[in-house]
Amino acid sequence: MTNQVYVITGGSGGMGKATAELVGKYGTVLLADISEERLEATKQELATKGITDVHYQTVDITSKENVDALAAKTKQLGTLKGLVHTAGISPTMGDAKKILDVNLTGTINVLNAFYPLATEGTSAVIISSMSGYMVPPQGPHMEVIRNPFGENTVETLEQFSQGNSGAAYTFSKLAVQVIAEDQAWHWGEKGARINSLSPGTINTSMGRQEAKQSEQMAQLLAITPLKREGEAREIATAVEFLLSDAASYITGIDLRVDGGTVPNLRKVQAAQR
């Protein structure tokens, strides 16, 4: 039996690290991120927790060449069992163009590079966000989002966002959910699965940075039924399930892990009308 490999983009972030700690029990972990220093620190931290079969590679996911090189390294290490794409940026981390480039183009680059490595039993989980559920359901933007692999999708969504990084973020994250649905047949032809996962307000360094600079995050947390932030491990356990054979008949879905924020937001909005 060949070595099973779990690739995690954004591997030095809170969700990526927590996921590596869980899936590292089952095979080789290949972490990818933009900072070699953070990747090395993550590898050392995982080693203290008994996860020692860990490799890493610096990757800019907006670069097709970088992502292709990551796929090539994966092939050298063994058979792709799990692909976890957590890499992305939030509204305070860039302008509309950068957010769409990283969150949407980056996702497409990753899936295009790794699809050739998918085999029977491979599972991919791409991280979206509960903000994808907050995109207005009607309008010309939806026609573009429903065709995420289309020509000029990023450029068109940037125009629709009118320079608003928050709007660009929600567009990009809904597009990630659509991609999981759209690609289910494609991956299924190989006996592989693909799903998206939408975290709510999560206690990670990125989440804390966003909360400091965004009043909306505090407002959303205030209406979360579980009355707290989620933890990175709570996302990681959901990812672990979607990667596992226990989820062998689940593909093309979005799993929302938000403490109930989205359905309660809809109730609040309905009451205010």
C-alpha positions as CSV (number, residue, x, y, z in Angstrom):
1,M,0.0,0.0,0.0
2,T,1.4,3.4,-1.0
3,N,1.8,6.2,1.5
4,Q,-1.3,8.3,2.1
5,V,-0.7,12.0,1.9
6,Y,-2.8,14.9,3.4
7,V,-2.1,18.3,1.9
8,I,-3.1,21.3,3.8
9,T,-2.8,24.8,2.3
10,G,-2.7,27.6,4.9
11,G,-1.0,24.9,6.9
12,S,0.6,27.3,9.5
13,G,-2.8,29.0,10.3
14,G,-5.0,28.1,13.1
15,M,-7.4,25.8,11.2
16,G,-4.6,24.3,9.1
17,K,-2.5,23.5,12.2
18,A,-5.4,22.0,14.1
19,T,-6.3,19.9,11.1
20,A,-2.8,18.6,10.7
21,E,-2.8,17.5,14.3
22,L,-5.8,15.3,13.6
23,V,-5.0,13.9,10.1
24,G,-1.3,13.4,10.9
25,K,-2.4,10.2,12.7
26,Y,-3.4,8.6,9.4
27,G,-0.5,9.4,7.1
28,T,2.0,11.9,5.8
29,V,1.2,15.6,6.1
30,L,2.3,18.2,3.6
31,L,1.8,21.8,4.8
32,A,1.8,24.7,2.4
33,D,1.8,28.4,3.2
34,I,3.5,31.6,2.2
35,S,5.9,31.9,5.1
36,E,8.7,29.3,5.5
37,E,9.4,30.6,9.1
38,R,5.8,29.8,10.2
39,L,5.8,26.5,8.4
40,E,9.0,25.4,10.2
41,A,7.5,26.5,13.5
42,T,4.4,24.6,12.8
43,K,6.3,21.5,11.9
44,Q,8.2,21.7,15.2
45,E,5.0,22.3,17.2
46,L,3.3,19.3,15.6
47,A,6.4,17.2,16.5
48,T,5.9,17.9,20.2
49,K,2.4,16.5,19.8
50,G,3.6,13.3,18.2
51,I,2.9,14.2,14.6
52,T,6.3,13.7,13.0
53,D,5.8,12.7,9.4
54,V,5.4,16.3,8.3
55,H,6.8,18.1,5.2
56,Y,6.2,21.6,4.0
57,Q,6.6,23.8,1.0
58,T,6.3,27.6,0.6
59,V,3.5,28.4,-1.8
60,D,1.7,31.4,-3.1
61,I,-1.6,30.0,-4.2
62,T,-2.2,32.8,-6.7
63,S,0.8,31.4,-8.6
64,K,-0.1,28.4,-10.8
65,E,3.6,27.4,-11.0
66,N,3.8,27.4,-7.2
67,V,0.7,25.2,-6.8
68,D,1.8,22.9,-9.6
69,A,5.1,22.4,-7.7
70,L,3.2,21.5,-4.5
71,A,1.2,18.9,-6.4
72,A,4.5,17.5,-7.8
73,K,5.9,17.2,-4.3
74,T,2.7,15.5,-3.2
75,K,3.1,12.9,-5.9
76,Q,6.6,12.2,-4.8
77,L,5.4,11.6,-1.2
78,G,2.7,9.1,-2.1
79,T,-1.0,8.9,-2.9
80,L,-3.3,11.9,-2.3
81,K,-5.8,10.9,0.4
82,G,-6.9,14.3,1.6
83,L,-6.7,17.9,0.3
84,V,-7.6,20.6,2.8
85,H,-7.6,24.1,1.3
86,T,-7.7,26.6,4.1
87,A,-5.5,29.3,2.6
88,G,-7.3,32.6,2.1
89,I,-7.5,36.1,3.3
90,S,-10.2,38.1,5.1
91,P,-11.6,41.6,4.3
92,T,-9.1,43.5,6.4
93,M,-6.1,41.8,4.7
94,G,-6.4,43.3,1.2
95,D,-8.3,45.2,-1.4
96,A,-11.1,43.6,-3.4
97,K,-8.8,42.4,-6.2
98,K,-6.4,40.8,-3.9
99,I,-9.2,39.0,-1.9
100,L,-10.7,37.6,-5.1
101,D,-7.3,36.6,-6.5
102,V,-6.4,34.7,-3.3
103,N,-9.7,33.3,-2.3
104,L,-11.1,32.4,-5.7
105,T,-8.2,32.2,-8.2
106,G,-6.2,30.5,-5.5
107,T,-8.9,27.9,-5.0
108,I,-9.2,27.2,-8.7
109,N,-5.4,26.8,-9.0
110,V,-5.3,24.3,-6.2
111,L,-8.2,22.2,-7.5
112,N,-6.8,22.2,-11.1
113,A,-3.4,21.1,-9.8
114,F,-4.6,18.4,-7.5
115,Y,-7.4,16.9,-9.6
116,P,-5.0,14.8,-11.6
117,L,-3.7,13.2,-8.3
118,A,-7.2,12.3,-7.1
119,T,-8.0,8.6,-7.0
120,E,-10.7,6.3,-5.5
121,G,-11.2,7.5,-1.9
122,T,-9.5,10.9,-2.2
123,S,-11.4,13.6,-0.4
124,A,-11.0,17.4,-0.8
125,V,-12.4,20.0,1.6
126,I,-12.2,23.6,0.6
127,I,-12.8,26.3,3.2
128,S,-15.5,28.8,2.6
129,S,-17.2,31.0,5.2
130,M,-20.7,31.7,6.6
131,S,-20.4,35.1,4.9
132,G,-21.1,33.2,1.6
133,Y,-24.7,32.9,2.9
134,M,-25.0,36.7,3.1
135,V,-24.7,37.4,-0.6
136,P,-27.9,38.9,-2.0
137,P,-29.6,35.9,-3.8
138,Q,-30.6,37.9,-6.9
139,G,-28.6,40.1,-9.2
140,P,-26.1,39.9,-12.1
141,H,-23.4,38.9,-9.6
142,M,-25.1,35.5,-9.2
143,E,-24.8,34.7,-12.8
144,V,-21.0,35.2,-12.6
145,I,-20.7,33.3,-9.3
146,R,-22.6,30.3,-10.7
147,N,-19.8,30.0,-13.3
148,P,-16.7,30.3,-11.1
149,F,-14.4,28.7,-13.7
150,G,-15.6,31.1,-16.3
151,E,-13.4,33.6,-18.2
152,N,-13.0,37.0,-16.4
153,T,-14.9,35.8,-13.3
154,V,-12.5,37.5,-10.9
155,E,-12.4,40.8,-12.9
156,T,-16.2,40.9,-13.2
157,L,-16.8,40.2,-9.5
158,E,-14.2,42.9,-8.6
159,Q,-16.3,45.4,-10.6
160,F,-19.5,44.2,-8.8
161,S,-17.8,44.7,-5.5
162,Q,-17.1,48.4,-6.3
163,G,-13.9,48.3,-4.4
164,N,-15.5,47.0,-1.2
165,S,-13.3,44.3,0.3
166,G,-16.2,42.9,2.4
167,A,-18.4,42.4,-0.7
168,A,-15.5,40.8,-2.6
169,Y,-14.9,38.5,0.4
170,T,-18.6,37.3,0.4
171,F,-18.6,36.9,-3.3
172,S,-15.4,34.8,-3.2
173,K,-16.7,32.6,-0.4
174,L,-20.0,31.9,-2.0
175,A,-18.0,31.0,-5.2
176,V,-16.1,28.4,-3.1
177,Q,-19.4,26.8,-2.1
178,V,-20.5,26.8,-5.7
179,I,-17.2,25.2,-6.8
180,A,-17.8,22.3,-4.4
181,E,-21.2,21.6,-5.9
182,D,-20.0,22.2,-9.5
183,Q,-17.0,19.9,-9.2
184,A,-18.7,17.0,-7.4
185,W,-19.4,15.2,-10.7
186,H,-15.9,15.8,-12.0
187,W,-14.2,14.4,-8.9
188,G,-16.8,11.6,-8.7
189,E,-15.6,10.3,-12.0
190,K,-12.5,9.3,-10.2
191,G,-14.3,8.0,-7.2
192,A,-13.2,11.1,-5.3
193,R,-15.2,13.5,-3.2
194,I,-15.2,17.3,-2.8
195,N,-17.0,19.4,-0.2
196,S,-16.8,22.9,1.2
197,L,-17.0,23.9,4.8
198,S,-18.2,27.3,6.1
199,P,-16.8,28.4,9.5
200,G,-18.6,31.1,11.5
201,T,-16.7,33.3,13.9
202,I,-13.6,31.3,14.9
203,N,-11.0,32.0,17.5
204,T,-7.9,32.1,15.3
205,S,-5.3,34.8,14.7
206,M,-7.1,35.8,11.5
207,G,-10.5,35.7,13.2
208,R,-9.2,37.9,16.0
209,Q,-7.7,40.4,13.6
210,E,-11.0,40.6,11.8
211,A,-12.9,41.0,15.0
212,K,-10.7,43.9,16.1
213,Q,-11.4,45.9,12.9
214,S,-15.0,44.9,12.1
215,E,-18.1,45.8,14.0
216,Q,-20.0,43.3,12.0
217,M,-18.1,40.4,13.6
218,A,-19.2,41.5,17.0
219,Q,-22.7,41.9,15.9
220,L,-22.7,38.4,14.4
221,L,-21.2,36.9,17.6
222,A,-24.0,38.6,19.6
223,I,-26.7,36.7,17.7
224,T,-24.9,33.3,17.7
225,P,-27.1,30.8,19.5
226,L,-24.2,29.1,21.1
227,K,-23.0,32.5,22.5
228,R,-19.3,32.0,21.8
229,E,-16.7,31.8,19.1
230,G,-15.8,28.5,17.6
231,E,-12.4,27.0,18.1
232,A,-10.0,25.9,15.4
233,R,-10.2,22.3,16.6
234,E,-14.0,22.4,16.1
235,I,-13.4,23.2,12.4
236,A,-10.7,20.5,12.2
237,T,-12.9,17.8,13.6
238,A,-15.5,18.6,11.0
239,V,-12.8,18.5,8.3
240,E,-11.5,15.2,9.6
241,F,-15.0,13.7,9.3
242,L,-15.4,15.0,5.7
243,L,-12.0,13.5,4.8
244,S,-12.8,10.2,6.4
245,D,-14.4,7.1,4.9
246,A,-17.2,7.7,7.4
247,A,-18.3,10.4,5.1
248,S,-17.9,8.2,2.0
249,Y,-21.3,9.2,0.5
250,I,-21.1,12.9,1.2
251,T,-19.9,15.1,-1.7
252,G,-20.9,18.4,-3.3
253,I,-22.2,19.9,-0.1
254,D,-21.3,22.9,2.1
255,L,-21.1,22.0,5.8
256,R,-21.8,25.1,7.9
257,V,-20.0,25.2,11.2
258,D,-21.1,28.5,12.6
259,G,-22.7,27.9,16.0
260,G,-26.1,28.6,14.4
261,T,-25.3,32.2,13.4
262,V,-26.7,32.1,9.8
263,P,-30.2,30.7,10.6
264,N,-30.6,33.1,13.6
265,L,-29.4,36.0,11.4
266,R,-32.2,35.2,9.0
267,K,-34.7,35.3,11.8
268,V,-33.4,38.6,13.1
269,Q,-33.5,40.1,9.6
270,A,-37.1,38.8,9.0
271,A,-38.2,40.4,12.3
272,Q,-36.7,43.7,11.3
273,R,-38.6,43.9,8.0
